[in-house]
Amino acid sequence: MERELNEEELQDFYAWIDKIPLSRPKRHITRDFSDGVMAAEVVKCFFPKLVDLHNYIPANSTQQKLSNWNLLNRKVFSKLNFLVPEETVKRIVLSTAGVIEPVLSTLREKIDKKLEHTTDNILDLEYYDTREQDKPHTEICQKEAKPLAQLAREEVKKDEKSKQKNSKPQHTAQFYSDMDPTFRLILQEKEQAVMALQETVEILQMKVNRLEHLVHLKDMRIEDLMRHLETYKARGNTP
């Protein structure tokens, strides 16, 4: 958590945080997140029932900021297997440059891990709030800020549904009941092996998607640097 993010990781992180709808505009990240309120909103975006925003008071005082972060550690982060050390909290509260980014980046990883352990839903059913007033907020997070692993998993599911729709229905249960027990066992083992291979393909696809995203960010950065270079060249040639 203490290590500095490199430029590529920072670009990826900023792209992620910019897509999350927060109550205040993001102007200066070290000050914006110093009181812990927006960090609470980040978690609530993915797990609405896990965070009660009324408990986190926007503040300028150091004491209230510390109180917010301590509450986050106890009530929220602990359920994500995450903890911000006391010394790091103090540096965040003092708006120390370069401290909040690694913390939120690690929080992002914990959120992604929690989401990856779900089966059919993007949000963990234990924390998913189905109240109407929470739906618009949650849907934005699902659409704009879901982890790449979830996107890859959804694509695989879409492909599977498409194949099932276009294939002829097979009466598997009847097929098993009329089959010799030895052959049935062999077939079931083969099906399990196929499922394991499909899971491996999913994992590899997630990695490919992540690498493609990083390459895209790198290309954008190169284009930006090239534009700056052309601008400086133009200024240098101006008499």
N, C-alpha and C positions, 0 to 999 in steps of 0.2 A: 504493500500500500504506500510505503514511503518513497519508492523509486519514482523518478521522473518519467513521464510518458515521452516517447520520441515524437517527432513531428507527424509521422504517419498515424500513430495511435491517437494523437490529439485531434487530428482532422476527423478521424472516425468517431471519436467521442463527441466532438462538437456537433457533427451531423446527427448523431443519435439524440443528444439532449435538445437540439433545436426542434425536433419533431414532437416533443412531449408538451402538451398544453399545460401551462402553468399560470397561476393567478397574477403574477407580475411579469412585466417584460424583462428579458435577460439583457442587461446592459453591461455589467461588470461582474463576472462570475464569482470572483472571490468575495465580493460584498453581497451579491444576490443570495448566495447560499450560506452566509455566515450565521444566520439565526436558526438554520435547520428547517425552516418552514417549507421551503421549496424542495428540500431533500425528502421531506415527508410526502409532498405532493407527487414526487417521482414514483415512490413506492405505491401510493394510492392509485396512480394511473393504471398499474398492472393488477394490484390486489386491493380493490376498494374497501373490503371489510376489514382489512388488516390495520388501516390507519383511520383514526378519528381526528380530523384536522382541527377540531375545536380545542384540542389539547395543546396545540402548538401556536404560540402567540408571536406575531411579528414584533421584533424588538430591536432597539438600538443599545440597550444596556447589556453589558457583558454577562451579568448574572442570569438574565432571562434567556440569553442565547445558550449559555451552558446548560440551563435547565431543559431547554428544548432538545438539545443533542443528547443529554443523558437519558431523557425519556425515550428518544428514538432508539438508543442502544438497548434499553431494557424491554420496551414494549414491541418494537418493530424489527430492528436489525437482528435481534436474537433468534427470531423465527425464520430468518434467512441464513442462519449460520454465519453471521457477520457482526463485527464489532469494531468501532472506531476507537483507537486508544485515547486515553485521557489527554496525553500531551498533544496528539494530533487535533483533538477537539479544541484545545486552547488556541492552537495556531489558526484553525479555521475561524474561530470566533473573533480573532484579531485581524481577520482578512489578510493573512499571510499569503503572498503570491505563490502559486505553484503547488499549494497543498490540497485544495478541494478537488482538482481534476483527478488525481490518482484515487482519491477516496470514492468519488462518484463512479469512476471507471470500474473499480472493484465491486461497488454496489450493483452496477450493471451486470457484471458476471454472475453475481449471486442471484439476481432476478432471472437471468437467462437459465441458470441451472434449475431454479424452482419451476420455471415454465416448462423446461424440457422434461421434467418428471411427470408432467400431466399426460393423460392418454388421449382423450377425445376433445378436450377443451383447451383453449389457449390459456385460460386462467384457471388456477387451482380452485377446484370446487369448494374447498374448505373456506376460502376467503372471497369467493365470487359473490358480489352483491347484485341481486336481480331486481332491485327496486328501480322503478321507472326513472326516477330523478338521476340515478347514477349511470344510466345507459349511454347517453350522448358522450359523456366524459370517457367512459370505458371503451366505447366503440372507436373513438379517435386513437386511443392508445393501441388498441388491437390493430387498427389499420395502418397507422403511421410509425409505430415504434416496436412492433413485434420483432423478436430476435430472428436472425437468419435461419437458425435451426428450425424454428416453427414454420417459416416460409417453405423450406425444403420439404418438411414433413407434409405440409398441405399439398404441395405439388405431387408428391408420391401418392397421396390418397386420391387426388383427382385422377391420376393415371390409372390407379387400381379400379376406381368406380367406372371409368370409361371402358376399361377392358371387360369388366363384369357386364356392363350394359350391352356391349357388342357381341359377347360370347353367348353360346347356347347354354341354358340352365342344365346343370348336372345334378342328378339325385345322389349326392354323396352318401347320405345316411343309408339309403337302400343298397348302394354299391358296397358299403362296408359290411352290411348285415349278411350279404350273400357271399362274402369273400372268405377264403381260407384264412384262419387266424394268423398263420405265419406270414402270408403275403400282406395281410392287413397291417401287421406290426411293421413290416418292412416299408410299406407305403407311408405309414404315419411318421416313421423316422425320416423318410425322404422329405416329407412335407415340412418337418421341423427344420431340416437342413436348409431347405429353400427359404424358409422364413428368416433363418439366421443370416443367410446371404443377402436377403433383401434389406435387413437391418444394416448390414455392412455397407451396402450401396447407399442407403440413406445418409449414413455418417459421412461417407466420402463426398456425397453431393453437398452436404452442409459445408464441408471444408472448401470445396470448389467455389461455392457461392460466396463464402467469406473472402477467399483470395481474389475473386473477380471484383468484389466490392472495394477491396484495398487497392487493386490495380487502377480502378476507376478514380478513386480519390487521388492517387499518385499522378495520374494523367491530368486531372484538374489542376493540381498543384504545379505541374510542369508548364501547363498552358498559362497559368497566372504569372509564373516567373518569366516566361517568354514575353508576355505583354509588358511587364515592368521593364524588361531589358530593352525592348523596342522603344519604350517611352524614354528611357535614359539615353539611348542612342540618338533619338530625334532631338532631345534637348541639347546633346553635345554637339550636334551638327548645326544648331541654330546660332547664327552670328551674333 
